């Protein structure tokens, strides 16, 4: 009689929703579908979306398919950078050994599966840790500015939450598109936002972006929770505000409630647009980000890196609001 052992890898898992529910354990290496790639993870990115999945909040996330009583996917993490360990039968873009980055099904593990359509080759000038913090936040910022906001050269763009994950990319991307950029953040992060290329900075602890005389062609709300009336007050008569979630609101809809109200209000407005935005994960836009990174127009801003076993500590730091830019989780020690 021959016994077989299922290959396993270290991973962070959560079996319930709540605070501080992550634990490090061994799990089976994922099996991949024909259109998927198995990645040996070098590094992963941590963002607010991972917190929402951990907490199961707002409840709307559970209703739309992430699991009512417990998460359907036990392994958290979306952003990933690593090397291809295996490819599905229909995969044509990648081969074993390729260095890739993109969005996966659970990147806080030594191995993870990802759709071929959500991966691209890693930018050669970035480390794995740098590449791992690009996909989710970078795609969100790119699509919010370009597709939802229709950003144009010469426009005045306001980025609320400019020191955060999405905001740190939005400042750089808006500059790359030729806009004049004002970033909103707290006092301790003003220097970071200036270093990202912002033409002007506003310290929200002492100044209201909507109270001055400046009006903006485009507002990207990536981290605040201003009322819709304040956003409108800061816009030009034909300006656009793109709303990316928000961290307040009720436990059922959370920040989505404000986005839903914006979508309902926009048809009633004359000239101005309030846009509810959701990003789309795709290889073409990852390649667009790669080109901007290789050209030196966008650089990931990493506040700190943590090993896989310290994910709980990293999450606590994110929840406390201490993070400037992005946080990377390193799985292989030489990934920084």
Long-range contacts (C-beta under 8 A, 24 or more apart in sequence): 9-109, 9-110, 9-111, 10-109, 10-110, 10-308, 11-75, 11-106, 11-108, 11-109, 11-110, 12-75, 12-76, 12-77, 12-108, 12-109, 12-308, 12-311, 13-74, 13-75, 14-54, 14-71, 14-74, 14-76, 15-70, 15-74, 16-70, 17-54, 17-55, 17-56, 17-57, 17-62, 17-70, 17-71, 18-54, 18-55, 18-56, 19-54, 19-55, 20-312, 20-315, 20-316, 21-54, 22-54, 22-76, 22-108, 22-311, 22-312, 22-315, 24-308, 24-309, 24-311, 27-74, 27-75, 27-109, 29-110, 29-111, 30-105, 30-106, 30-111, 30-112, 30-113, 31-113, 32-86, 32-87, 32-88, 32-113, 33-88, 33-113, 34-88, 34-89, 34-90, 34-91, 35-88, 35-90, 35-91, 35-115, 35-116, 35-117, 36-88, 36-91, 36-113, 36-114, 36-115, 36-116, 37-84, 37-86, 37-87, 37-88, 37-91, 37-94, 37-100, 37-113, 37-114, 37-115, 37-116, 37-119, 38-84, 38-85, 38-86, 38-87, 38-111, 38-112, 38-113, 39-80, 39-82, 39-83, 39-84, 39-85, 39-100, 39-104, 39-111, 39-112, 39-113, 39-114, 40-82, 40-83, 40-84, 40-85, 40-110, 40-111, 40-332, 41-80, 41-81, 41-82, 41-104, 41-107, 41-109, 41-110, 41-111, 41-112, 41-331, 41-332, 42-81, 42-82, 42-83, 42-128, 42-129, 42-132, 42-330, 42-331, 42-332, 42-335, 43-80, 43-81, 43-82, 43-127, 43-128, 43-129, 43-131, 43-132, 43-305, 43-328, 43-329, 43-330, 43-331, 43-332, 43-335, 43-336, 44-77, 44-79, 44-80, 44-81, 44-107, 44-108, 44-132, 44-328, 44-329, 44-331, 45-77, 45-78, 45-79, 45-80, 45-107, 45-132, 45-133, 45-134, 45-135, 45-136, 45-137, 45-326, 45-327, 45-328, 45-329, 46-77, 46-79, 46-306, 46-311, 46-314, 46-315, 46-318, 46-326, 46-327, 46-328, 46-329, 47-78, 47-79, 47-136, 47-137, 47-165, 47-318, 47-326, 47-327, 48-164, 48-165, 48-245, 48-247, 48-318, 49-78, 49-136, 50-76, 50-77, 50-78, 50-315, 51-315, 51-318, 51-319, 52-254, 54-315, 57-251, 57-254, 58-249, 58-250, 58-251, 58-252, 58-253, 58-254, 58-255, 58-256, 59-251, 59-252, 60-252, 60-253, 60-254, 60-256, 73-105, 73-106, 74-106, 75-105, 75-106, 75-107, 75-108, 75-109, 75-112, 76-106, 76-108, 76-311, 77-104, 77-106, 77-107, 77-108, 77-109, 77-112, 77-329, 78-103, 78-104, 78-107, 78-135, 78-136, 79-103, 79-104, 79-107, 79-132, 79-133, 79-134, 79-135, 79-136, 79-137, 80-104, 80-107, 80-112, 80-114, 80-132, 80-135, 81-122, 81-128, 81-129, 81-131, 81-132, 81-335, 82-112, 82-128, 82-331, 85-111, 87-116, 88-116, 90-116, 91-116, 92-116, 93-119, 93-283, 94-119, 94-121, 99-128, 101-131, 101-132, 101-134, 101-135, 101-286, 102-135, 102-281, 102-283, 102-286, 103-135, 103-136, 103-139, 103-281, 107-132, 107-329, 108-308, 108-311, 108-329, 109-308, 109-331, 110-308, 110-331, 116-283, 117-282, 117-283, 118-281, 118-282, 118-283, 118-286, 119-283, 119-286, 120-283, 120-286, 120-287, 120-290, 121-290, 123-290, 123-293, 123-294, 124-294, 125-293, 125-294, 126-293, 126-300, 127-335, 127-336, 128-330, 128-332, 128-335, 128-336, 129-302, 129-305, 129-328, 129-330, 129-335, 129-336, 130-300, 130-302, 130-328, 131-300, 132-328, 132-329, 132-335, 133-165, 133-300, 133-302, 133-325, 133-326, 133-327, 133-328, 134-169, 134-286, 134-289, 134-293, 134-300, 135-281, 135-286, 136-165, 136-279, 136-281, 137-165, 137-166, 137-168, 137-169, 137-326, 138-169, 138-289, 138-298, 138-300, 139-279, 139-280, 139-281, 139-282, 139-285, 139-286, 139-289, 140-166, 140-169, 140-222, 140-244, 140-277, 140-279, 141-166, 141-167, 141-169, 141-170, 141-173, 141-220, 141-222, 142-169, 142-173, 142-285, 142-288, 142-289, 143-277, 143-279, 143-280, 143-285, 144-170, 144-220, 144-222, 144-242, 144-244, 144-277, 144-279, 145-170, 145-173, 145-174, 145-177, 145-218, 145-220, 145-242, 146-173, 146-177, 148-240, 148-242, 148-275, 148-277, 149-218, 149-220, 149-240, 149-242, 149-275, 150-218, 150-240, 151-177, 151-179, 151-218, 152-177, 152-178, 152-179, 152-217, 153-177, 153-178, 153-179, 154-178, 154-179, 154-180, 155-179, 155-180, 155-217, 155-218, 156-180, 156-182, 156-214, 156-215, 156-216, 156-217, 156-218, 157-181, 157-182, 157-216, 157-217, 157-218, 157-219, 157-220, 158-182, 158-183, 158-184, 158-209, 158-216, 158-218, 158-219, 158-220, 158-234, 159-183, 159-184, 159-198, 159-219, 159-220, 159-222, 160-184, 160-209, 160-219, 160-220, 160-221, 160-222, 160-223, 160-224, 160-226, 161-185, 161-221, 161-222, 161-223, 161-224, 162-189, 162-193, 162-196, 162-198, 162-201, 162-222, 162-223, 163-189, 163-192, 163-193, 163-223, 163-324, 163-325, 164-222, 164-223, 164-323, 164-325, 165-323, 165-325, 165-326, 166-220, 166-222, 166-223, 166-244, 167-193, 167-220, 167-222, 167-223, 168-192, 168-193, 168-196, 168-301, 168-325, 168-326, 169-298, 170-220, 170-222, 171-196, 171-197, 171-198, 172-196, 172-197, 172-297, 172-298, 172-299, 173-292, 173-298, 174-218, 174-220, 175-297, 176-292, 176-297, 176-298, 179-218, 182-209, 182-214, 182-216, 184-209, 184-224, 189-324, 192-301, 192-324, 192-325, 196-301, 209-234, 210-234, 215-239, 218-242, 220-244, 221-246, 223-247, 225-249, 225-255, 225-258, 228-258, 228-261, 228-262, 228-265, 228-274, 231-274, 232-269, 232-272, 232-274, 235-272, 237-271, 237-272, 238-271, 238-272, 239-271, 239-272, 239-273, 240-272, 240-273, 240-274, 240-275, 241-272, 241-273, 241-274, 241-275, 242-275, 242-277, 243-274, 243-275, 243-276, 243-277, 244-277, 300-325, 300-326, 301-325, 301-326, 302-326, 302-327, 302-328, 303-327, 304-328, 305-329, 305-330, 305-336, 306-330, 307-331, 307-333
